[in-house]
Amino acid sequence: MTSHRDRATLGYRMFSPLGLQKTFIINMLGDVVHSWDLPYEPGNFSCLLPSGNMLSGVRTPDGPKGLPAKGGLMQERDWNGKILWEHRDDFQHHDYVRCSNGNTLYLRWELLSKQNEKRVLGGIAGTEHSDGIWGDVVREVARDGAVVWEWRAEDCEEMYNFPLNPMCPRHEWCHANCITQLDNGDVLINFRYNHLMAIIDYETKKFRWHLCDYDYGQQHSVTMLENGNLLFFANGANVLGVGPEAGSRVIELDTKTKQPVWEYAGTPTFLFFSWYLSNAVRLKSGNTSILEGVKGKMFEVTPDGDKVWEYVSPHFVTEPHPMYTGGNAIFRHYFYAPDSTEIAGRLPTDAWHSG
């Protein structure tokens, strides 16, 4: 790993290697300073809550077969691994977030009606799932598991305006891969297969804002910054990730003009490329922590694009696995400052400390 102590932002990073049943926190030296064992492999990440507890998802054996990024069981654990809460939904996939009111918001699949299957445009003809077409649902549950709010892509008339990418299979509509609940309760969501990011009005369940742009080559981890702009990982691929121009970017987007105001890219472009997975986190220092997920690489750049810290995960999958054997892929990473409420004295204030 490489680092510049005077320019890198002091803190800890958290990640769950795909295909392994572990979650790690590392310091600035890349040393593992805390870890949790998971009951199954990640589905797809773990993060810390303000309490210091861990919210994680794992992949259950039941539910739809052959769909990517399945989870199924969400759990809250304390620092020592004790389970404090869990919610099982074998149709859960990709993302989940703890709401400010204590509820949990997550993505799940639900089969479209045969009538609405016919309304789904685009994609590769004849590639529907054996069950039909699985559509995205955003569900909010209380601590006791009661459903208190739902949004269904199938019921949103605006969704039918955005066809699937012609290179995408028709087994899913439209492959949502991240959600965030905004301060006013609205839901920021991203759909990979039709290049669409949108803000769902919590009350009306209609789009308050949206952007569909094929130039980003699909995207992951769309989050809102304190300045109201969006930060996301533009994967730079139409699923297959081929061509001499292939390369990823991290984009900060002005939601009013819908234009980039900052970006990071490789030089040449193919040197920075993860055609799926990946995320970016804007740090309080103004730097950006980036995960190049396919390569298991985390690094930090300044606003000028100078790389000041880098780490490549040494946690490779050595056992036979249908997707990840021989790899060190990571879906998403998180950054926590030593004085954050999430860490709150549980780890040394000097994240460079080797002992």
Helices and strands as residue ranges (DSSP letters): E 2-3, E 12-17, E 22-26, E 32-37, E 42-48, E 54-59, E 72-77, E 83-88, E 92-98, E 104-111, H 114-117, E 134-141, E 147-152, G 153-155, G 157-161, E 172-173, E 176-181, E 187-191, E 196-200, E 207-212, G 214-216, E 219-224, E 230-234, E 249-254, E 259-265, G 269-271, E 279-282, E 288-292, G 293-295, E 297-301, E 307-312, E 330-336
